[in-house]
Amino acid sequence: MLRGASARRHAQAIFQIALEKKSLERWKSDLKVMASVMLEPGFLALMENPAFHFAEKAEILKQKLGNVSPEALNLAFLLVDKGRLRILPEIIEEFDIRLDAHYGIEKVEVVTALPLGDAEKENIRKSMETLLGKKVILNNKVRADIVGGLIIKIGDRLIDGSVITRLKTLEKELVGIRR
C-alpha cells in the first residue's frame, strides 16, 4: 500500500471523527503532541522494535501521551500495532489540508528572485483572496535562479510567471523558427 494513500485515508477518518465530535482544534493539538513525542528517533526505534510486545509499547504510549484524547491515543496504538508510525507526518499534513479547507483557508506559496516587501505581499495576498474566494495565507520563498517574475503554487496548481521560464520558452520558439 502506498504511504500517501494510507495517510490520506487515516487523515480523512480522523477529520470525520473530529468534525462529528466538534473537536477539530483538539485533534490538531493532539496530533502535534503525538508528532513531538512519537517521532523522536529513540522513541521511534523503541516503537518499531519487535523485541517489545504491543502491550509494553501501549503502556509506554499511555505514559508519554497521557494528555491526548482517548481517540488520539487509539490512533497511536493503531499506528504502532500496524507498523505505520512513520506515516504520522503525512497524516498530520493531510489533516491540516482538510482543516484549512473546512475553515476556508488556502495556503499559497509565492517564489520570487528577491524577498517581497510587506506591501507587495499584502497586494498579492489580497489578489489571491479575490481570485480564490478564500482567506489566503501567503508564504514567500526566494530562489535567485528564477531571475525575476514569480511562481505561484496553490495546492497542486502552479502558475509560472518567472523570467527564466519565459526565456526558455522564447529560446524554444526561436530555435523552431531557424529550422
VMD Tcl script that draws the C-alpha trace (Angstrom):
set ca {
  {0.00 0.00 0.00}
  {1.30 3.44 -0.83}
  {2.17 5.56 2.19}
  {0.41 8.63 0.79}
  {-2.85 6.79 0.18}
  {-2.77 5.28 3.65}
  {-2.04 8.68 5.22}
  {-4.93 10.25 3.29}
  {-7.35 7.56 4.45}
  {-6.25 7.92 8.07}
  {-6.47 11.72 7.88}
  {-9.93 11.56 6.30}
  {-11.17 9.23 9.03}
  {-9.69 11.39 11.77}
  {-11.16 14.52 10.22}
  {-14.64 12.95 10.02}
  {-14.45 11.89 13.66}
  {-13.22 15.34 14.71}
  {-15.95 17.03 12.69}
  {-18.70 14.85 14.15}
  {-17.48 15.38 17.71}
  {-16.74 19.07 17.13}
  {-13.16 18.53 18.24}
  {-11.15 19.80 15.26}
  {-8.84 22.01 17.29}
  {-8.35 19.32 19.94}
  {-7.29 16.86 17.22}
  {-4.90 19.40 15.74}
  {-3.32 19.86 19.16}
  {-3.24 16.11 19.87}
  {-1.58 15.36 16.54}
  {1.08 17.96 17.28}
  {1.78 16.36 20.67}
  {1.88 12.90 19.10}
  {4.40 14.03 16.49}
  {6.67 15.68 19.05}
  {6.78 12.53 21.17}
  {6.41 9.66 18.75}
  {8.77 10.83 16.03}
  {11.83 11.26 18.23}
  {14.46 8.85 16.80}
  {14.90 6.91 20.05}
  {11.18 6.63 20.68}
  {10.52 5.64 17.07}
  {13.16 2.89 17.30}
  {11.58 1.61 20.53}
  {8.09 1.51 19.00}
  {9.41 -0.35 15.94}
  {11.48 -2.82 17.97}
  {9.96 -6.32 17.60}
  {11.57 -7.41 20.89}
  {8.90 -5.46 22.77}
  {5.33 -6.75 22.81}
  {2.50 -4.46 21.89}
  {1.24 -4.41 25.49}
  {4.57 -2.95 26.62}
  {4.52 -0.38 23.85}
  {0.93 0.53 24.71}
  {1.90 1.24 28.33}
  {4.74 3.48 27.19}
  {2.39 5.29 24.81}
  {-0.12 5.85 27.61}
  {2.60 7.36 29.80}
  {4.07 9.59 27.08}
  {0.74 10.64 25.54}
  {-1.30 10.88 28.72}
  {-2.76 14.29 27.86}
  {-4.17 13.44 24.44}
  {-7.77 12.40 23.88}
  {-8.68 8.70 24.05}
  {-9.34 8.74 20.29}
  {-5.87 10.14 19.58}
  {-4.34 7.53 21.87}
  {-6.21 4.84 19.91}
  {-4.72 6.24 16.71}
  {-1.26 5.98 18.26}
  {-1.97 2.36 19.23}
  {-3.16 1.58 15.71}
  {-0.14 3.14 14.02}
  {2.28 1.30 16.29}
  {0.41 -2.01 16.02}
  {0.27 -1.86 12.21}
  {3.85 -0.61 11.83}
  {2.70 2.66 10.28}
  {4.13 5.13 12.76}
  {6.36 6.68 10.09}
  {3.33 7.98 8.16}
  {2.29 10.21 11.06}
  {3.80 13.38 9.47}
  {1.84 12.69 6.28}
  {-1.34 12.10 8.27}
  {-0.85 15.43 10.03}
  {-0.19 17.21 6.72}
  {-3.34 15.72 5.18}
  {-5.38 16.56 8.28}
  {-4.14 20.17 8.15}
  {-5.14 20.41 4.47}
  {-8.66 19.27 5.33}
  {-8.80 21.60 8.33}
  {-7.77 24.59 6.22}
  {-10.35 23.68 3.57}
  {-13.01 23.41 6.27}
  {-12.17 26.90 7.54}
  {-11.93 28.32 4.01}
  {-8.18 28.88 4.14}
  {-5.82 28.39 1.21}
  {-2.05 28.31 1.59}
  {-0.29 29.98 -1.30}
  {3.45 29.86 -1.92}
  {4.98 32.69 -3.93}
  {8.51 32.14 -5.22}
  {10.44 35.26 -6.20}
  {14.04 36.11 -7.09}
  {14.19 38.69 -4.26}
  {12.29 38.86 -0.97}
  {8.93 40.61 -1.21}
  {8.21 43.70 0.85}
  {5.24 43.80 3.18}
  {3.18 45.92 0.78}
  {3.90 43.53 -2.12}
  {2.97 40.51 0.00}
  {-0.27 42.19 1.03}
  {-1.17 43.07 -2.59}
  {-0.54 39.50 -3.75}
  {-2.45 38.07 -0.78}
  {-5.46 40.28 -1.49}
  {-5.37 39.40 -5.19}
  {-5.25 35.70 -4.36}
  {-8.14 36.04 -1.90}
  {-10.21 37.74 -4.59}
  {-9.27 35.11 -7.16}
  {-9.83 32.11 -4.89}
  {-12.68 33.43 -2.75}
  {-10.89 32.18 0.36}
  {-8.71 33.53 3.13}
  {-5.11 33.20 1.95}
  {-2.00 32.50 3.99}
  {0.95 33.62 1.90}
  {4.44 32.13 2.13}
  {7.24 33.84 0.19}
  {10.23 31.74 -0.83}
  {13.27 33.23 -2.53}
  {15.07 31.50 -5.41}
  {17.55 33.65 -7.30}
  {17.62 31.17 -10.20}
  {14.20 32.32 -11.45}
  {15.85 35.69 -12.34}
  {12.64 37.71 -11.95}
  {8.87 37.48 -12.02}
  {7.19 34.99 -9.73}
  {5.94 31.45 -9.41}
  {2.70 30.87 -7.53}
  {1.84 27.46 -6.04}
  {-1.74 26.90 -4.89}
  {-2.16 23.33 -3.72}
  {-1.18 21.22 -6.71}
  {-1.60 24.10 -9.18}
  {1.37 26.09 -10.48}
  {1.38 29.49 -12.18}
  {4.84 30.13 -13.57}
  {5.47 33.74 -14.48}
  {9.21 33.60 -13.92}
  {11.65 35.31 -16.25}
  {13.70 32.13 -16.64}
  {10.67 30.19 -17.91}
  {9.79 32.98 -20.33}
  {13.38 32.99 -21.63}
  {13.37 29.22 -22.10}
  {10.05 29.42 -23.96}
  {11.39 32.18 -26.20}
  {14.53 30.14 -26.88}
  {12.45 27.14 -27.97}
  {10.39 29.34 -30.26}
  {13.47 30.90 -31.82}
  {15.17 27.54 -32.34}
  {11.97 26.31 -34.01}
  {11.98 29.27 -36.41}
  {15.53 28.53 -37.58}
  {14.64 25.04 -38.74}
}
mol new
graphics top color blue
foreach p $ca { graphics top sphere $p radius 0.5 }
foreach p [lrange $ca 0 end-1] q [lrange $ca 1 end] { graphics top cylinder $p $q radius 0.2 }
display resetview
